[in-house]
């Protein structure tokens, strides 16, 4: 029986980028990795941000949290150093902030197309490792989605319709609140175990192992009546 | 948080066809239906059947289970009557039997493309409601898959490669055994509750309600250390 991991994430979240790599390092070494299913779910760090408001992240962070620009820049460099330890490219200055709602809508579309993980990697790379901004530029977003294997015309149709997959994003965000996620990344294993934050790889190994061992608990049968079914001995009706 | 329903099924199984309709009737009335995720999983009733062995099901059933052809035909008519009560088309004679492995491989391919449910409906309709046999005729299978919204060339590529998605089918069958499924349809709710057989709709309503109410149990946190995460108040590193 598969183990299911749901990862709540935002494109604006550098620790989501790092946490994904740490989780994947654990998964790559996990004996039952072929029976682990991963799905990415939406969490906006700043859902109230107007879609047309975008710009360099360092002065934004400094203003929002009342720290100096130097301190904000140092934080970015510290994250870049952590990324480097994981072999992840990270530009230590120059990334933008912006509203990620359209990206989350696209991630739900990509889930239907079997390209969600590829799109999330492409969005992270676009935001954290490449010089062109990913916010406020629809053509750039289309190019990233196409790079992740999605059909250009379908991507444009999703982006052009603000209602497309919007309910899926909102549902994820309600679920996140219900599951106790106050920040991201937030990992949920088989609706039972949670890992909060970009924990060390061994914590993900522990969570995978715990969830895996737990999945063999016997099922509870709902209703005991015999109902018609087919088995190796036929279909008694 | 979504509730996840896994339905083990075989194309050769008339009660899977009926059970799907009963489950869907319950789901359509379920208050939280938009937060229920359904996935179909593979179960072959006769995995040892050679792929080139196919033919009318009634004499096959009669021979296999040592009943008269008249009794086997009467069983089919009884199933057709149950199908009619659900508004499902069902030809009361003339369907074929055959090896369903290629169909299960295609259902896994369709899952990746977001068309699994549509393909299963099309396969059931092809086998139980339409006069042309679905076994032993690759062109017919391609036509059914295309009708379900899949790309013809990709479908042909999957069918031409006997290894494509074969491991997924085998994994489902191992999981079915582990979950205690000895026949189909077999419904598993959130890896915790099971419904066996084409139960009445109200049993599915009960299972959905039980699983839904259960999903709000608090998560167990794996590791208590604070790890870097981003929240509404920023990304302390």
Boltz contact constraints between the chains, C-beta under 6 A:
constraints:
  - contact:
      token1: [A, 1]
      token2: [B, 175]
      max_distance: 6.0
  - contact:
      token1: [A, 1]
      token2: [B, 178]
      max_distance: 6.0
  - contact:
      token1: [A, 13]
      token2: [B, 230]
      max_distance: 6.0
  - contact:
      token1: [A, 15]
      token2: [B, 228]
      max_distance: 6.0
  - contact:
      token1: [A, 15]
      token2: [B, 229]
      max_distance: 6.0
  - contact:
      token1: [A, 15]
      token2: [B, 230]
      max_distance: 6.0
  - contact:
      token1: [A, 15]
      token2: [B, 235]
      max_distance: 6.0
  - contact:
      token1: [A, 45]
      token2: [B, 230]
      max_distance: 6.0
  - contact:
      token1: [A, 65]
      token2: [B, 234]
      max_distance: 6.0
  - contact:
      token1: [A, 75]
      token2: [B, 237]
      max_distance: 6.0
  - contact:
      token1: [A, 78]
      token2: [B, 237]
      max_distance: 6.0
  - contact:
      token1: [A, 79]
      token2: [B, 237]
      max_distance: 6.0
  - contact:
      token1: [A, 112]
      token2: [B, 114]
      max_distance: 6.0
  - contact:
      token1: [A, 114]
      token2: [B, 112]
      max_distance: 6.0
  - contact:
      token1: [A, 175]
      token2: [B, 1]
      max_distance: 6.0
  - contact:
      token1: [A, 178]
      token2: [B, 1]
      max_distance: 6.0
  - contact:
      token1: [A, 179]
      token2: [B, 1]
      max_distance: 6.0
  - contact:
      token1: [A, 182]
      token2: [B, 231]
      max_distance: 6.0
  - contact:
      token1: [A, 183]
      token2: [B, 229]
      max_distance: 6.0
  - contact:
      token1: [A, 183]
      token2: [B, 230]
      max_distance: 6.0
  - contact:
      token1: [A, 183]
      token2: [B, 231]
      max_distance: 6.0
  - contact:
      token1: [A, 184]
      token2: [B, 230]
      max_distance: 6.0
  - contact:
      token1: [A, 190]
      token2: [B, 191]
      max_distance: 6.0
  - contact:
      token1: [A, 191]
      token2: [B, 190]
      max_distance: 6.0
  - contact:
      token1: [A, 193]
      token2: [B, 220]
      max_distance: 6.0
  - contact:
      token1: [A, 193]
      token2: [B, 222]
      max_distance: 6.0
  - contact:
      token1: [A, 194]
      token2: [B, 219]
      max_distance: 6.0
  - contact:
      token1: [A, 194]
      token2: [B, 221]
      max_distance: 6.0
  - contact:
      token1: [A, 195]
      token2: [B, 222]
      max_distance: 6.0
  - contact:
      token1: [A, 197]
      token2: [B, 227]
      max_distance: 6.0
  - contact:
      token1: [A, 197]
      token2: [B, 228]
      max_distance: 6.0
  - contact:
      token1: [A, 197]
      token2: [B, 229]
      max_distance: 6.0
  - contact:
      token1: [A, 198]
      token2: [B, 227]
      max_distance: 6.0
  - contact:
      token1: [A, 198]
      token2: [B, 228]
      max_distance: 6.0
  - contact:
      token1: [A, 199]
      token2: [B, 227]
      max_distance: 6.0
  - contact:
      token1: [A, 203]
      token2: [B, 223]
      max_distance: 6.0
  - contact:
      token1: [A, 206]
      token2: [B, 222]
      max_distance: 6.0
  - contact:
      token1: [A, 207]
      token2: [B, 222]
      max_distance: 6.0
  - contact:
      token1: [A, 219]
      token2: [B, 194]
      max_distance: 6.0
  - contact:
      token1: [A, 220]
      token2: [B, 193]
      max_distance: 6.0
  - contact:
      token1: [A, 221]
      token2: [B, 194]
      max_distance: 6.0
  - contact:
      token1: [A, 222]
      token2: [B, 193]
      max_distance: 6.0
  - contact:
      token1: [A, 222]
      token2: [B, 195]
      max_distance: 6.0
  - contact:
      token1: [A, 222]
      token2: [B, 206]
      max_distance: 6.0
  - contact:
      token1: [A, 222]
      token2: [B, 207]
      max_distance: 6.0
  - contact:
      token1: [A, 223]
      token2: [B, 203]
      max_distance: 6.0
  - contact:
      token1: [A, 227]
      token2: [B, 197]
      max_distance: 6.0
  - contact:
      token1: [A, 227]
      token2: [B, 198]
      max_distance: 6.0
  - contact:
      token1: [A, 227]
      token2: [B, 199]
      max_distance: 6.0
  - contact:
      token1: [A, 228]
      token2: [B, 15]
      max_distance: 6.0
  - contact:
      token1: [A, 228]
      token2: [B, 197]
      max_distance: 6.0
  - contact:
      token1: [A, 228]
      token2: [B, 198]
      max_distance: 6.0
  - contact:
      token1: [A, 229]
      token2: [B, 15]
      max_distance: 6.0
  - contact:
      token1: [A, 229]
      token2: [B, 183]
      max_distance: 6.0
  - contact:
      token1: [A, 229]
      token2: [B, 197]
      max_distance: 6.0
  - contact:
      token1: [A, 230]
      token2: [B, 13]
      max_distance: 6.0
  - contact:
      token1: [A, 230]
      token2: [B, 15]
      max_distance: 6.0
  - contact:
      token1: [A, 230]
      token2: [B, 45]
      max_distance: 6.0
  - contact:
      token1: [A, 230]
      token2: [B, 183]
      max_distance: 6.0
  - contact:
      token1: [A, 230]
      token2: [B, 184]
      max_distance: 6.0
  - contact:
      token1: [A, 231]
      token2: [B, 182]
      max_distance: 6.0
  - contact:
      token1: [A, 231]
      token2: [B, 183]
      max_distance: 6.0
  - contact:
      token1: [A, 234]
      token2: [B, 65]
      max_distance: 6.0
  - contact:
      token1: [A, 237]
      token2: [B, 75]
      max_distance: 6.0
  - contact:
      token1: [A, 237]
      token2: [B, 78]
      max_distance: 6.0
  - contact:
      token1: [A, 237]
      token2: [B, 79]
      max_distance: 6.0
